[in-house]
Amino acid sequence: MVREGGPWVIVGIAVAVALLYPIVSFLRPGWEIMLTYGTVLAIAALGFNLLFHHVGLLSFGHAAFFGIGAYTVGLSAKYFGLKSLELHLLIAALLSALFAFLVGSVAVRYRGIFFAILMLVVGQITWGFYVKFYSITGGTDGVRAPKPLLLLIYDTAPLSYHAFNLVYHYYSLLWFVILALAMWYIVNSPFGYTLRAIRDSEDRARSLGVESWRYKLIALAISATYVGIAGALYAPLNRLVTPDLAYWTFSGKIVFMTILGGAGHFLGPILGALVYTYLETIAQMITIHWFLVMGLMIVLIMVLMPEGILGLTRRRAFRSLTKLPFGLR
């Protein structure tokens, strides 16, 4: 099921999202920015799914890496005056990977719920750091993420709110295409097949001479790098970096996005991130108790679509319908 989302499909999705932005902006002003949020979160979901689906490790601490990426932008701009977003992304990727190596050297030696809880603890420790070290991080008030310098030369500071959102949408899409294509080649490489061999039977893989902990550690580092880059891209879009981005509920959001779209499909996390972004917005419009609405949605989706949205394509009724011209008998 990995090859179903080939390079041209990824480019096609990016083109579709690019064309949708002005259409949504015209039909429903203000809703177009959700496409940008969805695009950025899709990068995080792709990174998470490398660990979740291809290695078989569930993590409730990936918000730690997302927070590292976001705070890299906010703190480096505040204390060092660094404006280039490309440098922010590079630093965020390196710090996220380094942190993953430090944590993963212990965590990847565990499986199942033990790994999930250990990562949850790591995530909460980083969240506690952002909250308690007020003099550095601003505590719960957070730190502002100014409009960055794009492509090393383009200063977005003079742009209006809507003009910046438009430019940043296509900038984020560019990174989405690059990273999604890179992930597709990773999961379809010998490295990716080795990860799935470890997922299916780690003991058997070890008997063949595979150092499973080493592969899982590298997979965690790659996964963290993607999530860290997504956090760095998220910061200028959100304009404010707060500890909420490193809280365990944000990790849960990444998990649900992946499951919503279909973790067993390469394109599943991408679709899940885009759909979830709009579902959350609609829920917040309905009631102040939107967490309850989202919880009910999650339960219904898990019951009706246990394999995610793209899992519907495997059902016989769907396949029969798509064989007919325009779905007509």
N, C-alpha and C positions, 0 to 999 in steps of 0.2 A: 504493500500500500504506500510505500515511500515515493515511488516514481510517478504517482498520479498527479503530483503538483510539480511539473517540469518547469524549467527556466522561463519558457514562453508564457506559461500560465501565470507565473509570478509577475512578469512584466505586464501581462494583460490586466491583472488585478490592480496594479499600480496605475495603469492608464485609466481604468474605470474610476478609481477613487479620485484621480486628478480631474477627470471630466465631471464627476459628481459635485465637486466643491462649488463651482459657480452656480450650478443648478439648484443645489440645496440652499445656497446663500440667497438666491432670488426667490425661491418658493417659501422658505422658512428662515428668515434672517436670524443669525445667532446659532443655528443648529449645525452650520457647516464646520464649526470648530471641533465638533464631536468627531468628525472624520480624522482630524489631525491627532486628537487624543487617542482614537482607536488605532491609528497607524503606529504611533509611538508605543502603545501598550502591546501591539502585535509583535513588536521586536522582543519585548520582554517575555511574552508568551511562547514565542519560538525558542528562545533560550531555555526557558523552564521545561519545555516539552522534550528537549534533548535529554534531559536528566530523567524526566518522568516516564515518557513512553519508550525511549530507546535504551535506557539503562534500567528502568524499573524502580527508580528511587523517587519517593514522594517527599517534597520539601515544603515545610511551612515557614521557612525563614528567608525566602528569596527577596523579601522586602528589604532585608539588610543590604543587599547588593544594589537594589534600586535606590535606597537612601544614600549609599556611598556616591553613586553617580550624580544624584540631585545636589547633595551638599558639596560635591566637588565644584560644581558651577557656582553655587551661592557663596561659599567661603573663599574660593580663589578670586572671585570678583571683588569681594568685600575687603580682603586683607592684602591681596597682591595686585589688584587692579587688572587682572587678566580678563580680556574681553573676547578673545578668539574662541569660538565654540569648538573648532576642530582640536585645539589644544586641550580644552575641557574634556572632550570625548576621549582623547588619548590618555589623559591622566586618569579619568574615570575607569577606563578599560583596564589600565595597569593596576590601579588600586583594588578594583573588584577581583581581578584574577589573583593578585597577591593575597588578598584576604581569603579567597576561596581555597588557595593552596594551604594557608595556615590552618584554617578550620577543617578543610577536607582531609588533611593528613591524619586526622583522628576520625572524622565523621564517616568517611567512605569504608572504614573497616566494620561498620555496622550495617544492618539491613532493616527493611520494613519499618515498623513503627519506631524503632530505636533511632534510626537515621532521621525520621520525620520530626521526632520530639527534640533531638539534639539540635537540629537546624532551627527549630522554633525557639529554643533557648538562646541560640546565637543571635537570632533576629531581635529578640527582646532585650538582650544586652546592648546591642547597638542603639536600639530605640531609647533605652535608658540613658545612654551617653548623650544623645542629642537633647533630651529633656533636662538632665541634671547640670550639664556644663553650659549654663546660661550665658556666661561671659564670652564663650566662644561661638556657640550655635544659636544664641538667641532664645533658647528654651522652646516653650510652646508657641512663642511669638514667631519663631522661625527667622529666616534670613531672606532678604530680597534677591531675586535673580534678575538682573537688568537685561535689557535687550542686547544681544551679543553681536560680535563681529563675525560675519559669515564668509566662508571661503577665503579667510585671511585678509580680505580687502573691503568687504561690503559692510558698512556700518549701518545697522538697523535702528539705531537710537532715534534718528529724526522721523522715522515712519510713524504714521498714525496707528491706532489700535487695529483697525481692519486691514490696513495695508501690511502691517507686520504679520498678522495672522495668515494672510494670503501668501506672502513670501515664505513664511516658516512652514506652511503646509507642504509646499513643493520641495522645500529643503529636506523636511522629514521624510517625504516620499522617496527622495534620492537615497537616503541612508537605508530606508526600508528595503529597497530593491537590492542594494549592495549586500546587506546582511542576510536577506532571505535567500538570495542566490548562493551566498557562501554557505549558509546552513544546509541548503539542498545538496550541495556537493559534499559537505561533511557527512551527512547521514547516508549518502549513497557511495561513500568511499569504503575501502577496506576497514578503516577505523570505525565507521558507522556500523558495518556488519559485525565487527567484533563486539561492539557495545550490545547489539541485540543478542549475540550468542551468550554474553554474560547475563543479560536479562533473562533469557530462556532457561539457562542452567549454568550458574556460576561455577558449581563444582566440576561439571564436565569441561567447561572452558579452562579451568585451572589444570585439569588432567591433561589437556593438550598443550600445556606450557604457557598459557596466557596469564600474565600478572594482572589479575582483575582489578586490584586496588589501584594500580597505576592508571589503567584505562578510566576507571571511575573518577579518579582525581582529576585527570585531564578534562573529562566530560564536565565535571563540576566547574572547573575553571572557565571553560568555554561558555557554559551556561551563565555563570556569574558575569562574564564579560558582556554578554548580550544584554542582560538585565541592567548592568551598570551603565551601558551606553544609552539604554532606554531611559534610565533615570536622569542622565545628563541632558537628553533631548527634552524630557518632560519639564525640567526646571524653567527654562525661558518661556515656555508655553504657559505654564501655570503662574509665572512671575513671582511665586513665593514658595520657599522650601520649608516645610515644617516636619516635625517628628512623625506625623501621621503617615508619611510616605514609607517609614521604616517599621510601622506597627504590624502586628501579626495579621490584622484584618486585611491589610493590603496584600500580604502574601496569599491569603485566601482568595482575594479577588483574582490574582494571577492564575491560581489553581483552577478556579471556576471558569475563567475565560477559556482556558485550554480544554476543559471537559465539555463546556458548552458547544464549542465548534466541532469537537471530535478529536481526542488525543491520538487516535489511531490513524488519522489522516494528516499528511504534512500541512495541508492548507487549513486544517481545523483550528489551530490556535489563532490564525489570522482572522478567520471569519468570526470566531468566538469573541475576540477583542473588539471588533467593530460592532457586533450585535450587542455585546454587554454594555458598551459605552452608551448606546442609545436606550437600552433597557433601564439602566440606572438613572438616566436623565428623566425618562418618563415616570419612573417610580417617585422621584423627588418632586415632580410636578403634581402628582396625585395626592400625596399626603406627607406630613412631617415625619410620619412613622414609616419612612420609605424602606428602612431596614427590614421591617416585617413583610412588606410587599416583595422585596427582593428575595427574602427567605422562602416565601410561598412560590415565587417563580422558579427558584432553584429546585425546590422539591418537585414541582410539576414537570419541569424539564427533565429531571433525572428519572422520573417515573415513565414519562411518555417517550423520551429520547435518551435511553441509557448510553448510547454510543455517540451522542452529540448530534448536532444538526446535519453534518455530513454523513453520519451513520444512516440517515434515512435513504441515502443513495444505494445502500446495500439491500434494502427491502424489496421484495418481489413486486409489490404493487407499484413502487416508484419506477423500477426498471421497465415494467410493462407499459407504464404511462409514457415514458420517454421514448419508447420505440415507435409510438404513433405520431403522425404529423400534427404538431401543435397540441398534442394531448387529446385529439378528437378521435372518436371511433368511426 
